Amino acid sequence: MTETVYASGAVCWRRVGDEIMVLLIHRTKHRDISFPKGKLDPGETLPQTAVREVQEETGLSLTLGVNLGSIHYPLSKGREKMVQYWAAEVTEQAVQRSTFTPNKEVDALLWTPLRQVRSTLSYKKDKSIFDVFLKLVEREAHDTFAVVLLRHAKAEARSDEFPVDAERPLTELGHAQAQAVVPTVAAFGRHKIMSSNALRCQQTVAPLSDYLDRPVRSTRDLSQDAWDDADGDIRAVMGKVIRRRKNTVICSHRPVLPDIARELALATGSLPGDYLTESTSLPVSGFSVFHISKEHPSAGILSIETYAKLLS
């Protein structure tokens, strides 16, 4: 069986006047030009790795945008390397705050005009990732916002102690799961946080709220009680989320999440399909990230990535 080494990175971009510039790095040891990336550390998810490695290699703090796919190539001793990439906008504040100095790994940062990136990259596989990004730029779909659909963490079972479903709290494991999702969700930026009014959902997003310093807006429209009673207005909620065009986390329940995804698809002009059910068939504390164009949100869902279980 082939051993796979996992890594991730980002196609970092910024606007300079009317032009889009892309960040390339010149690696000291390899004497090549590529995108910033690095290997997965124990306990990390690939989004965490991408954010950390970009910061370590370039001094730039950023959050991730749309998923650009992955490349694979062989290593020595029969191993394979897989590198996952995201687009990532770099703000002028981040550029000014960069702590980069030439070092033994990276000796230069190259902000490169879009039209020169492909010819400047050293490797064909990196060029294939850039081609994905370039197609998004041509569609004005490279600048995105994320909608995260999160299933609540492990809750206490209904019992004599917890007879009301909406008042069931998280278990000890559930609280640990709620903490575990924070770094990966935060890798996609600061979010508006919305939740079912059920206690288990509110407790699931509490650590994220603390980390991002953002309040939680709870609503019965996202609850299982409203879903059971067929009196929740999920369509109105999702319409507002898409019109706002801002990163949003929505914490809800297993039977409700597929309906939320269908309303998200409807609001963005996306085709219906099994993919919506598959991306919301989540274990407790699992979540999916839906990427949508800020410029043209009605152009459809650009990509979906699912994180099924960060802590069992």
RASUL-V938842 format. One record per residue. N is the residue number from 1. NEAR is the number of other ideal C-beta (glycine too) atoms within 12 Angstrom. D_LAST is the distance of its C-alpha to the last C-alpha in whole Angstrom. Layout:
N/NEAR/D_LAST, N/NEAR/D_LAST
This chain:
1/6/26, 2/13/26, 3/14/24, 4/20/23, 5/23/23, 6/29/21, 7/32/23, 8/41/24, 9/43/26, 10/48/29, 11/51/32, 12/48/33, 13/39/36, 14/32/38, 15/20/41, 16/17/45, 17/9/47, 18/8/47, 19/17/46, 20/31/42, 21/28/41, 22/42/39, 23/45/37, 24/39/38, 25/42/38, 26/28/40, 27/28/38, 28/16/41, 29/12/40, 30/15/40, 31/13/42, 32/20/41, 33/30/40, 34/40/36, 35/49/33, 36/42/31, 37/44/28, 38/33/26, 39/25/24, 40/25/20, 41/19/19, 42/9/16, 43/13/13, 44/24/15, 45/34/15, 46/35/18, 47/40/19, 48/33/19, 49/36/21, 50/47/23, 51/38/24, 52/33/24, 53/39/26, 54/40/29, 55/28/29, 56/25/30, 57/40/32, 58/43/34, 59/26/34, 60/36/33, 61/28/30, 62/38/29, 63/36/26, 64/44/25, 65/40/27, 66/38/27, 67/35/25, 68/41/28, 69/27/27, 70/28/26, 71/30/29, 72/20/29, 73/20/31, 74/16/32, 75/18/32, 76/10/33, 77/10/33, 78/12/31, 79/17/28, 80/20/27, 81/27/26, 82/27/25, 83/37/25, 84/36/24, 85/40/26, 86/47/27, 87/43/30, 88/43/30, 89/36/33, 90/36/34, 91/19/36, 92/16/40, 93/13/38, 94/25/36, 95/25/38, 96/14/41, 97/16/38, 98/27/37, 99/16/37, 100/29/38, 101/14/40, 102/16/41, 103/19/39, 104/11/39, 105/22/36, 106/34/38, 107/21/41, 108/24/42, 109/31/40, 110/27/42, 111/28/42, 112/30/43, 113/22/45, 114/30/43, 115/15/46, 116/19/46, 117/32/42, 118/25/42, 119/15/45, 120/27/44, 121/30/41, 122/22/41, 123/22/39, 124/14/39, 125/24/35, 126/35/35, 127/24/38, 128/24/36, 129/36/33, 130/41/36, 131/23/37, 132/30/34, 133/40/35, 134/26/38, 135/20/38, 136/35/36, 137/31/39, 138/13/41, 139/19/40, 140/17/39, 141/31/36, 142/35/34, 143/28/34, 144/42/31, 145/38/29, 146/46/25, 147/48/24, 148/52/20, 149/50/19, 150/53/16, 151/47/14, 152/48/13, 153/45/10, 154/28/10, 155/35/13, 156/26/15, 157/16/17, 158/16/21, 159/13/23, 160/8/26, 161/11/24, 162/19/23, 163/12/25, 164/16/25, 165/25/23, 166/30/23, 167/22/23, 168/29/19, 169/29/18, 170/32/14, 171/22/12, 172/16/12, 173/19/8, 174/32/9, 175/26/12, 176/22/9, 177/38/8, 178/39/11, 179/27/12, 180/33/10, 181/45/12, 182/37/15, 183/28/16, 184/42/16, 185/46/17, 186/36/20, 187/42/21, 188/47/22, 189/33/25, 190/22/26, 191/39/25, 192/29/26, 193/39/24, 194/40/24, 195/43/22, 196/44/23, 197/29/24, 198/37/22, 199/30/21, 200/42/17, 201/48/18, 202/35/20, 203/37/17, 204/47/15, 205/47/17, 206/31/19, 207/32/18, 208/44/19, 209/29/22, 210/17/23, 211/23/22, 212/27/24, 213/13/26, 214/26/27, 215/17/27, 216/31/25, 217/27/27, 218/30/26, 219/30/28, 220/26/28, 221/33/29, 222/45/25, 223/38/24, 224/34/23, 225/26/26, 226/28/29, 227/27/27, 228/17/28, 229/13/31, 230/14/32, 231/12/33, 232/28/31, 233/20/32, 234/37/30, 235/20/32, 236/19/34, 237/35/31, 238/37/30, 239/20/33, 240/24/34, 241/37/30, 242/34/32, 243/18/35, 244/21/34, 245/23/33, 246/25/30, 247/33/27, 248/41/25, 249/46/21, 250/49/21, 251/51/18, 252/47/19, 253/38/18, 254/28/17, 255/24/21, 256/39/22, 257/42/20, 258/29/22, 259/34/26, 260/51/25, 261/39/24, 262/28/28, 263/34/30, 264/43/28, 265/33/30, 266/23/33, 267/31/33, 268/35/33, 269/18/35, 270/30/33, 271/14/33, 272/19/31, 273/16/29, 274/14/26, 275/23/24, 276/28/24, 277/23/22, 278/17/20, 279/34/19, 280/37/18, 281/20/16, 282/35/13, 283/25/10, 284/34/9, 285/40/9, 286/35/10, 287/46/14, 288/40/17, 289/46/20, 290/45/23, 291/37/26, 292/40/30, 293/31/33, 294/27/35, 295/18/38, 296/22/38, 297/32/35, 298/20/37, 299/22/36, 300/27/33, 301/39/29, 302/38/29, 303/34/26, 304/31/22, 305/37/19, 306/30/16, 307/32/12, 308/24/10, 309/21/7, 310/31/7, 311/26/4, 312/15/0
